[in-house]
Amino acid sequence: MGIPEMDATTAQQLAQEGGTLLCLDVPPGTRFGMDYVSWTVGEKFKGVKFIPPGVHYVHYSPSARGSVSVAPLSGFFLQLQRGEVVVKRWDPSLEALVDYEDKEQAERLALGVKRFEFDQFLGPYPLNSYDKWKRLTSFITESVVSKLEPVGKVISSATPSLVLTEEEKAKLAPIPSMEELLKRKRPQQQQEQQDGSAASSGVAQMDTSSDDAARSSAAASAATSAEQKEGKEERKPREKRTSGVSSSSEPDSFHPSFYSRIPKADRATVRSIKQAGSAAAAAKLGGKRRPEEVTQMYMDKTHWLLELASKEYGGDLPSVLGELQFAFVTFLMGESLEGFEQWKALVALLCECESGVEQHPDLFKNFIDVLTAQLKEVPKDFFIDELSRDNFIGKAVQSLIEICLNTPSLPQDLQQKVASLQSLLKSRFGLDLSALIDPEDQPVVVELDTPMDT
């Protein structure tokens, strides 16, 4: 699909209402994207115009060099106001977009944008995909982004195994490396690098259909790696935040996002209580709590959800959905392994809040909307692919649906959303939820062998 034409009146209105991202010195051949669409840029490319106000995700990958055929993706969230101009430049040593250090020059460049001096070099924002983007980011606020974004604000798909010296890269060339695996799974883009005469905007033709396929396949590759990494590395202590994308950062230095910490103990803990069958085992896990209370705490995650919202967001439950969307976007658009792991953890947490569904029906109506929008973007073989071989999402959604169906006086609109979710799982994934129930995952209440002291 080519860049859409528009009349002068529409263009002027969009210029007044929308924002602009000016990107200077981006090398031709760089894969550059905003939100749901990406391009291979040409020599004339200097950014994107007509960007709707709100939160956006900018992602890019340098053209392949040497023996490495797939460069890691980098990205950052951008909050734009009406008519705002943000100026970035390409740092060749970092292979990244960084803030323009000369503030006075940045202001002059921004004025040039508003005088339409760069107009022929700016590609229009793909408004045909904006509704989909809004559904994927409806709860991501500026405060959520500020809390979660990493030091330097850049989120990278690179993992320690991908951060290699040139000598190490050369040694890896003959063997099946992670880069090669990503290449095999990611469909080759059919877009050619655009020269200066190809289009007045200086960006390559948009091909959203191939973008969708590439995004799903590459995200699947990222998720597979996340499964392999799970449990092998402890998160390093977080560093103090710095503002902006610092051009003084080391090129191979990647920082984790500031995701909320979620309790890990769940069904395995319940099984331990069941196997122990004693007050001593329950007391060891739950302190002075009664064993049945410990079991309930691990089966109904409402307490943990409210605790997370209170600790991380001052009790604002919708912000938890914002974090869920933040993690999913960085996974889907940026191939972030860390984002995939956090998304899984939050889905599992929200799907096992038995009392929460009744106490906070509006939250779970919104959660089902969010989850439905996200599941529409994952590959159709998501539930049978290696990345989800343990059917973590299937079991979680099964739990959520059972909770909703067993909740007395469930609001009618929530019932409808549950029915729509079931329909999506069946039509898109052919998923038989009843086959996913594990007998060991059934609720268990542990009886006391002896009375517990109070």
N, C-alpha and C positions, 0 to 999 in steps of 0.2 A: 504494500500500500504506500503510495507516495505522499508527499507532504501536501496537506489540503490547501486549496485556494480559498481566499476570503476577500470580500470587498473592503474598501478603504474605511468605511464607517465602522464595520465590525472590528477591523484591526485596531482602529483608534480607541474603541470602547474597551477592547481586551487589554490594550496597552495601559489604559488608565486604571482599570480594575485589577489587572494581574501584576505579578512581580516578574523580575528578570534575574537570571543567574548568568553573570558574565564570567566566562572561563577563558583566560588568555594563555596562549602558547601550548595548547593541548596538541600532542603530536598526531599527525594523520595516522589512521589505522587503529587508534585507541578505541576500545569498546566503551561507550559512554551511555549511561541510562539515567532516566529520572522516573521514579515510581514504577509503572508497569511496562514501560517501553524503553528499548535501548537502540542505539545506532552505532555504526562504525563511522567515525567522523572523518571528514575531509580537511583539506588545507584551509578552507575558509571558515571552519567552525569556530565560533567564539561564545557559544552558550545557548541558553533557552529563554524564550520570551513567552508572554501571555500565561504565566504560571498562576493558577488560582491561589488565593490566600490560604494559609494553613500549613500543615505539616507535610513534608515531602522527603523522599529518600533518594539521594544521589549516589549512583554506583558506577564504578569504572574499572577497567582492566587494561593495562598496557599491552601493546602488541607483543607477540611472542618473540623471545630473543634466545639465541644460542640453542642449547639442547632442550630447553624447557618449552614445551608446546602450549601449555596452558598457564597463564599468569594468574596469581591469586586475585580475587576480587576485593576491592576496598569500597567503602561507602560511608556516608554520614547523613544524619537527619538534618533537615533544613526547615526552619520555621519562617515563613514569609508573610509579611503584612501587605496590605493593599498598596500597589504601586511601588513596593520596595525593590531596590537593586542591590544585589550581593555580588561583590567582586572577588574572584579567586584567580590564582595563577598556577600553572603547572610547574612543579619543582622536579627537574629531571633526575636529581640525585636521590630523591625519595620516591620518584614515580607516583606522585600524589598531587592532588589539588590542595593548595594551602592558602591561607589568608594573604591578602596583599599587604605587605608590611608598611609601605608608604601610605599613611592614612590620607594625606592631602591629595596624592595622586589618585587614590581609590575614589575619593569624592569627585574629582574631576572626571574620572572615567564613568562614574554613575550618572553625572550630569550629561555626559555624552550619550549615554544610553537613552536618557529621557528626551534628548533632542533628536533621537532616531539616527545618530551617527553610526551606530553599529547594527542597524536594523537588518541589512542585507546579510549579515553574518550570524544571525540568531535564528535558530530553528524554533517553530511554534510548539508549545506544549501540546501533547496528544490528548485533546479534550474528549475524544471518543472512548478513552479508557478511564476517564476520571471518576465516573460513578462506581466502577469496580474498585478503584483505589480508595474511595471514601468508605466503602463497606469494609475494606481491610484495615482501615486506620481510624475508625469512628471514635475510639476511646483514647487514642494517643494524643495527649495534650503536651503543651510546652513543658510543663512541670514534670511529666513522666519522662520525656526525653532528657531533660536536665538531670534527673536522678539516675537514669540508666546508662547514658552514653559513657564510653570509656575515657580514660585520660587521653587527651589529644582529639577526642571526638570521632576518630576514624575507626570503623569496624572492619576487620579483615577476615577473609576466609582462610588465610594462612594459618597453619598450625606449626608447632615446633618442628614437625617432620618435614614441613615444606620450606622452612627458612634455612636455606643451604648456601654455602659458599659456591663460587663458580667451579672450583675443583670438585666439590662434592656433587654438583649438578652434572658435571661431565662423567663422573663415575657412575651416576645413576642412569645415564642415558640408555645403556644396552639392556637394562632390566625393567620389568614391569613396575614402574613407580606409581605413586598416587596420581601424578600429573597425567601419566599415560592412561590410567584407569578413567580419569575424568574425561580425557579426550575420547575414549571409546564410547562413553555413555552420552556425551553431549553431541547432539546433531550438529553437523557443520553448518555454519551460517552461510547463506547463499548471497549475502550482500558483498559487493565489491567496494573497495576503497574509492571514495569519490574525489575527483580532482576539482580544481577551482572552478571549472566551467560546468560541472555536473548539475549544480543547483545553486540558486542565489543565496540560500540559507547556509550553505556549506556543510550540511549534514547529510549522511547517506540516507537512502530510501528506508523508510520504516517497514519492517516485516514482522508484524505482531504475531502472526501464526507461528513462525519459526521461533520467535521469542518464547512463546508459551511452551513449545516442545522442549526447547533448550533449557528453560527455567525448571521445568518439572524433572528432566533427566539429570541436570546438574545438581538440583536440590536432593534428588535421590542419592546421588553419589556422595554428597556432603553428609547426608544422614547415615549412610552406611558406615562412613568413617567415624561418625560420632558414636555409633553402636560399638565399634571396635575400641574406641578410646575410653568408653564409659567405665568408671571405676579404677582406671589405671593411674590417673593423675589427680593430685589434690590441688585445689585452687590456691594460687599464691596470694599472699597478703596484698590488699589493694593499695595502690599508691594514691597520693594526694592528687586531687583534680587540678588540671590546668585549663585555662580558657583558650579557645580557638584551636586550630590545627597548626601546631607549632612546626615551623620549618627547620627547627634545630633538633628535632627528634631523630633518633637513629633510624635508618631505613628499614632495618630488620627487627625493629622493636614493636611488638604488638601487645596491646593491653586488653584485659577482659572488660566486658561491660559490668556495670554495677547492679547485677540482678539480685532480686530478693532471695534470701536463703529459705528453702522450703524443707521441712522435716522429711527425712528419708524413710524412717521406719513406717511400714504399713502392713501389708498382708503377711509378710514374713514374720513380723512381730506377733501378729495374732496367732499364726501357726505355732510359734514358740510357746505361747501361753497355752494353746490347746494341747500340745505335746507334753508340757510340764504337768498340767492338771493339778497344780498345787498353789496354795496361797503364797508360798515362798517365791515361786517364779513370778507371779503377778506382782507381789510386793517389790521385787527387785526391779521390775520394769516401771512400776507406777508409784513408787514410794509408798505413801499411806493410803493411796486410792484402793478402793475395793476392786477385786479382779474383774467383776462385770463392768465396772466403770472404765478400767483400763481397756478392756475389749471394745467397749462402745467408743472410746476416744480414738482408737485406731481404725475403727470401721466408719465412723462418722467424722469427717474432717472439718466440720463447720468451725469447731474451736480453733483449729490451726489457720483456717482461712481468715477468721476475724482477727486473730493474733497477728497474722502477716499484714493485713490491711491497717491495723492500728500502729504497728511498729514502723512500717515502711511508708505509709501514706496518710497517717493521721486519722485512720478510720474510714477513708474514702474508698469504698468497695469498687466503684467503676474504674478507679486507677489500676486495680489488679487486672481488669480486662485490658486496660491500656498496655500493661506490661506483657500480657499474653500476645497482643497484636504486635508489639515492638519485637518480641522474640521471633514471631512467625515471619514478619517482614524481613528481618535480617537473615533468616534461614532461606526463605523462598527467593528473595532478590539477591542476597549477598552470599548464599551458600555457607552461612556461619554454623559451624558445628555447635558452638556454645548456645546459639539461638535455638537450635533444634532441641538440645537437651532441656533448656528452660521451658520451651513450649510444651514438651512432653510432661514435665513435672507439674506445670500449672494446670494442664488439662486433667491430669490424674487427680490433682487436689480438688478442682472444681466439680469433678464428676462424682465425688464421694462425700458430698455434704448433705446428708440425709435430712437433718433438721433445718439446714440452711435453705432448702428449696421452699419449705413452708414459711420460714421466717423472712426470707428476702426474695419473694417471687419475681420482682422486677429485675434483680440482678441476674437471675437464671434465665429469664426471658431474653435479656441482652446477651448472656453467655451463649445461648443456643444460636442466636442470630450470628454472633461472631464465629462460632465453631462451624456453622453451616457455610458461611462465606469462605472460610479457610479450607474446608474439605472440598469445595468446588475447585480449588486451585491445585490440589495435590494430584499426582498421577493416578489413573484409574486402577492400577495394580498396587496401590499403596498398601493394602492389607495383606497382600501375598508376596510382596517384594521382600528381599533380604533385610531391608532397613527396618521393617516392622514385623519380623518373623515371630516375635513374641506376642503380636497382636495387642500391644499395650493400649492403643487407642480404641480398638474394638471392645476390649474388656472395660475400659473406662466409660465409653459411651453406653455399653450395656448396663453398667451400674447406674448411670445417670437416668436412663430411661426407666429402669425398674423403680428407682426412687420416686420419679415423677408419677408413674402410674400407681404407686402405692401410697401417694400422699393424699390424705383426705382433703376435700374441698380445693383441689387444684384449680386455679383460675382457668377459664375456658381458653383464653388466648395462649396461655402456657401449654395447655393440652394440644392446641393446634400446632404450636411450634415443635413440640415433641413428635407429633405425627409427621410433620414435614421433614424432620431430621431422620426419622425411620424410613421415610420414603426415599430420601436422598441416598441413604446407605444401601438400600436395596437396588435402586435404579442405576446408580453410578458405580457402585462397588460390588453388587451382587452379594452383599454381606448378610449372612444368616446369624443374627446376634444370639439366638438361642443355642447355637453350637459352641459359643465361646464361654459358656458358664463352666467354671471349674468347681467341682464339689468342695474342694478345700477352701474356696473363696466364699463359701456361704457364711452368713453371720454366725458367730460362735459366742456363747455366754459361758464363762468359766464358773463353775460352782466351787464354793469354798470347801476345802477338806476340814478345816477347823475355823472357828470364829476368829475374825481379825480384831485386834485391839483397836479401840477408837480413842 
